[in-house]
């Protein structure tokens, strides 16, 4: 795997936090570090982490496929996550998601044709009182109706043109 030297150093350091007979416990932190560096977990991740921790690749794959925060394919430069749980759904979360899909000419889970965004549904973003909520990268946006989704989309498009 082609990881940054700082990531490799962090991985080696994280492993030292676990007793030799419990290295398996380092699986989650290692996967997070790899995804943070590369943007997703490529197929060779299972074998690489398994070798690093003395596990079978299937043990790593079980973790990757169990947790929804791990991505097994690349995403766009920006990641739009729309809450789909009850509070958000009741006040228009699904329509908000559809508006983002329309704005970027893409479908959930796919990369937009310009490579700029990936839109996903996620479970509770813990802001039910200000539903529907959207997380764009690390920024939480509240009360995102279709009009606000268009406004946020226009802002993302404008920022992309500046690059």
SEZA-501549 format. One record per residue (C-alpha): residue in one letter; x, y, z. Coordinates in pm, 1 decimal, always signed. Layout:
+---+----------+----------+----------+
: r :       c1 :       c2 :       c3 :
+---+----------+----------+----------+
: a :        X :        Y :        Z :
...
+---+----------+----------+----------+
***
This chain:
+---+----------+----------+----------+
: r :       c1 :       c2 :       c3 :
+---+----------+----------+----------+
: x :     +0.0 :     +0.0 :     +0.0 :
: x :   +115.2 :   +348.8 :    -78.6 :
: x :    +77.3 :   +531.1 :   +253.0 :
: x :   +236.4 :   +858.3 :   +360.1 :
: x :   +540.2 :   +819.1 :   +589.9 :
: x :   +351.8 :  +1000.5 :   +867.6 :
: x :    +66.7 :   +749.7 :   +840.3 :
: x :   +307.0 :   +455.9 :   +856.7 :
: x :   +466.3 :   +610.7 :  +1163.8 :
: x :   +124.6 :   +662.1 :  +1327.0 :
: x :    +29.8 :   +301.5 :  +1250.6 :
: x :   +346.5 :   +169.2 :  +1412.2 :
: x :   +288.6 :   +393.0 :  +1714.3 :
: x :    -77.1 :   +286.9 :  +1754.6 :
: x :    +15.4 :    -80.2 :  +1755.5 :
: x :   +241.5 :    -22.5 :  +2058.1 :
: x :    -65.5 :    +72.0 :  +2263.4 :
: x :   -188.0 :   -289.4 :  +2257.4 :
: x :    -36.7 :   -595.1 :  +2422.9 :
: x :   +129.2 :   -838.2 :  +2181.2 :
: x :   -147.6 :  -1094.3 :  +2235.1 :
: x :   -419.4 :   -833.4 :  +2165.2 :
: x :   -291.7 :   -662.3 :  +1849.0 :
: x :   -627.6 :   -740.9 :  +1688.6 :
: x :   -765.4 :   -449.9 :  +1892.4 :
: x :   -562.5 :   -212.2 :  +1675.1 :
: x :   -766.8 :   -303.2 :  +1365.3 :
: x :  -1013.2 :    -13.3 :  +1394.2 :
: x :   -752.4 :   +258.2 :  +1453.0 :
: x :   -538.9 :   +128.5 :  +1165.6 :
: x :   -835.1 :   +126.7 :   +927.6 :
: x :   -920.8 :   +483.7 :  +1027.3 :
: x :   -561.4 :   +597.5 :   +965.3 :
: x :   -549.9 :   +429.1 :   +623.8 :
: x :   -885.1 :   +572.5 :   +517.3 :
: x :   -781.0 :   +917.6 :   +635.9 :
: x :   -464.4 :   +895.5 :   +425.6 :
: x :   -601.6 :   +736.7 :   +107.1 :
: x :   -967.5 :   +843.0 :   +129.1 :
: x :  -1103.5 :   +489.2 :   +125.9 :
: x :   -992.5 :   +132.4 :   +197.5 :
: x :   -863.3 :    -29.9 :   -122.2 :
: x :   -884.9 :   -410.0 :   -164.4 :
: x :   -524.5 :   -467.8 :    -51.8 :
: x :   -607.4 :   -315.3 :   +289.0 :
: x :   -728.4 :   -648.1 :   +432.4 :
: x :   -407.9 :   -831.6 :   +349.7 :
: x :   -183.6 :   -543.0 :   +458.0 :
: x :   -350.2 :   -487.9 :   +797.5 :
: x :   -378.1 :   -862.9 :   +857.9 :
: x :     -5.4 :   -906.5 :   +798.7 :
: x :    +74.3 :   -607.4 :  +1021.2 :
: x :   -135.3 :   -745.7 :  +1309.4 :
: x :    -83.5 :  -1120.1 :  +1263.4 :
: x :   -445.1 :  -1186.2 :  +1161.7 :
: x :   -624.7 :  -1353.5 :   +876.7 :
: x :   -745.8 :  -1113.5 :   +605.0 :
: x :  -1105.4 :  -1226.5 :   +665.0 :
: x :  -1079.4 :  -1088.6 :  +1020.0 :
: x :  -1003.1 :   -742.4 :   +881.3 :
: x :  -1271.1 :   -769.3 :   +611.0 :
: x :  -1528.1 :   -848.8 :   +880.9 :
: x :  -1449.2 :   -517.7 :  +1049.8 :
: x :  -1451.1 :   -318.5 :   +725.3 :
: x :  -1788.4 :   -454.8 :   +617.3 :
: x :  -1948.4 :   -425.9 :   +962.1 :
: x :  -1888.2 :    -53.9 :  +1015.8 :
: x :  -2063.1 :   +182.5 :   +772.1 :
: x :  -1803.2 :   +459.4 :   +812.8 :
: x :  -1549.4 :   +257.7 :   +617.4 :
: x :  -1553.2 :   +315.4 :   +242.1 :
: x :  -1431.4 :    +48.2 :     +2.8 :
: x :  -1427.8 :   +270.6 :   -303.3 :
: x :  -1313.8 :   +626.5 :   -371.8 :
: x :  -1543.8 :   +920.8 :   -312.8 :
: x :  -1557.8 :  +1273.1 :   -452.0 :
: x :  -1343.6 :  +1555.9 :   -320.9 :
: x :  -1636.0 :  +1667.9 :   -102.7 :
: x :  -1856.4 :  +1428.7 :    +95.2 :
: x :  -2219.8 :  +1523.9 :   +151.7 :
: x :  -2389.5 :  +1312.3 :   +417.8 :
: x :  -2764.5 :  +1353.2 :   +459.5 :
: x :  -2930.0 :  +1219.1 :   +774.8 :
: x :  -3206.4 :   +972.3 :   +699.7 :
: x :  -3331.5 :   +885.1 :  +1047.3 :
: x :  -3688.1 :   +953.5 :  +1156.6 :
: x :  -3668.5 :  +1318.8 :  +1264.2 :
: x :  -3491.2 :  +1421.7 :   +945.3 :
: x :  -3703.5 :  +1199.4 :   +723.0 :
: x :  -4027.2 :  +1343.8 :   +861.4 :
: x :  -3929.4 :  +1701.2 :   +776.4 :
: x :  -3787.5 :  +1639.1 :   +429.5 :
: x :  -3448.4 :  +1469.7 :   +455.1 :
: x :  -3520.9 :  +1245.7 :   +157.4 :
: x :  -3621.5 :  +1545.6 :    -57.2 :
: x :  -3305.6 :  +1724.3 :    +55.9 :
: x :  -3096.7 :  +1427.9 :    -56.9 :
: x :  -3277.2 :  +1419.4 :   -392.2 :
: x :  -3205.6 :  +1790.9 :   -436.9 :
: x :  -2832.7 :  +1733.7 :   -384.6 :
: x :  -2843.7 :  +1444.3 :   -633.0 :
: x :  -3015.2 :  +1670.4 :   -887.6 :
: x :  -2770.7 :  +1956.9 :   -829.9 :
: x :  -2467.4 :  +1735.8 :   -887.9 :
: x :  -2620.8 :  +1502.3 :  -1147.9 :
: x :  -2537.7 :  +1193.4 :   -946.3 :
: x :  -2688.3 :   +923.1 :   -726.2 :
: x :  -2617.8 :   +829.8 :   -366.9 :
: x :  -2289.2 :   +648.6 :   -328.3 :
: x :  -2154.9 :   +755.6 :   -668.7 :
: x :  -1903.7 :  +1025.3 :   -753.1 :
: x :  -2048.8 :  +1319.8 :   -943.2 :
: x :  -1937.6 :  +1345.4 :  -1308.3 :
: x :  -1708.3 :  +1636.7 :  -1222.3 :
: x :  -1547.1 :  +1432.4 :   -940.8 :
: x :  -1646.3 :  +1696.7 :   -690.2 :
: x :  -1892.8 :  +1519.7 :   -457.9 :
: x :  -2027.3 :  +1194.8 :   -327.4 :
: x :  -2367.2 :  +1202.6 :   -159.5 :
: x :  -2462.6 :   +944.0 :   +100.9 :
: x :  -2740.8 :   +880.9 :   +345.7 :
: x :  -2615.9 :   +835.1 :   +700.7 :
: x :  -2772.4 :   +747.8 :  +1030.4 :
: x :  -2838.6 :  +1004.5 :  +1301.5 :
: x :  -2616.3 :  +1311.8 :  +1301.8 :
: x :  -2742.5 :  +1398.1 :  +1652.4 :
: x :  -2920.4 :  +1723.1 :  +1574.4 :
: x :  -3280.9 :  +1605.8 :  +1558.5 :
: x :  -3421.2 :  +1938.9 :  +1675.6 :
: x :  -3279.8 :  +2114.4 :  +1369.8 :
: x :  -3373.7 :  +1853.8 :  +1110.0 :
: x :  -3306.5 :  +1785.1 :   +832.8 :
: x :  -2934.0 :  +1795.9 :   +889.6 :
: x :  -2648.0 :  +1751.0 :   +646.2 :
: x :  -2278.7 :  +1699.5 :   +712.0 :
: x :  -2056.8 :  +1834.3 :   +435.3 :
: x :  -1708.5 :  +1706.4 :   +504.3 :
: x :  -1681.2 :  +1807.8 :   +871.9 :
: x :  -1932.5 :  +2094.2 :   +871.2 :
: x :  -2283.8 :  +2038.4 :  +1007.2 :
: x :  -2567.6 :  +2224.5 :   +834.9 :
: x :  -2907.5 :  +2242.5 :  +1002.3 :
: x :  -3261.0 :  +2283.4 :   +867.4 :
: x :  -3147.4 :  +2198.2 :   +515.6 :
: x :  -3456.3 :  +2211.2 :   +297.1 :
: x :  -3438.2 :  +2196.0 :    -84.4 :
: x :  -3368.1 :  +2569.4 :   -114.6 :
: x :  -3079.6 :  +2551.0 :   +133.0 :
: x :  -2949.7 :  +2236.1 :    -42.0 :
: x :  -2938.8 :  +2434.7 :   -367.0 :
: x :  -2759.5 :  +2720.8 :   -191.8 :
: x :  -2499.8 :  +2482.9 :    -42.6 :
: x :  -2458.8 :  +2312.8 :   -381.1 :
: x :  -2399.4 :  +2646.4 :   -552.5 :
: x :  -2138.7 :  +2730.1 :   -290.0 :
: x :  -1957.3 :  +2397.0 :   -346.2 :
: x :  -1964.5 :  +2451.0 :   -723.1 :
: x :  -1827.1 :  +2804.9 :   -685.8 :
: x :  -1544.3 :  +2684.1 :   -461.7 :
: x :  -1461.5 :  +2409.3 :   -712.6 :
: x :  -1427.7 :  +2666.0 :   -992.4 :
: x :  -1173.8 :  +2861.3 :   -787.5 :
: x :   -940.1 :  +2561.9 :   -768.2 :
+---+----------+----------+----------+
***
